[in-house]
Amino acid sequence: QAQLEESGGGSAQPGGSLRLSCAASGRLFSVNDMAWYRQAPGKQREFVASISYGGSTQYTESVKGRFTISRDNDKNTMYLQMDSLKPGDTGVYYCNANLGVYFTEKWNYWGQGTQVTVSS
C-alpha cells in the first residue's frame, strides 16, 4: 500500500553532521504530518522532531539548535539535518508519517529505521 524508507544513517564523530532522508511512496493521495523518532540502546523510543505539510516544526528540547527538520512536498520526502552531534544522539532513527493511501483506512506509517552512531 505505502512505504516510508529512511536513508543517510551512519557513523559520525562528536561535533560532526549527518543528514537523514525519509521518502514516502505508494498509492498516495496525501502526505500529511511527518516526524522523526529515535531509540537509543536500552531506552524507549522518543520523539525528535516533526513537520506539518505547511512547514510548521517542533523539536524535542535536547536537539533544538542542532537539528533541522525539513521537507520537499514535491518529492514526498522529509529530511533531518543533524549538526553538532553528541554521543547521546546515538540510536536508531525512525521516520513516521500520516499518509493518505488509496483503498485503505490505515493512515499512520513507520519506516524500518536507520542507525546513527556518534562516537570518538
Secondary structure as UniProt FT lines:
FT   STRAND          2..7
FT   STRAND          10..12
FT   TURN            14..15
FT   STRAND          18..26
FT   STRAND          28..39
FT   TURN            41..42
FT   STRAND          46..51
FT   TURN            53..54
FT   STRAND          57..59
FT   HELIX           61..63
FT   TURN            64..66
FT   STRAND          67..72
FT   HELIX           73..75
FT   STRAND          77..82
FT   HELIX           87..89
FT   STRAND          91..101
FT   TURN            102..103
FT   STRAND          108..110
FT   STRAND          114..118
//
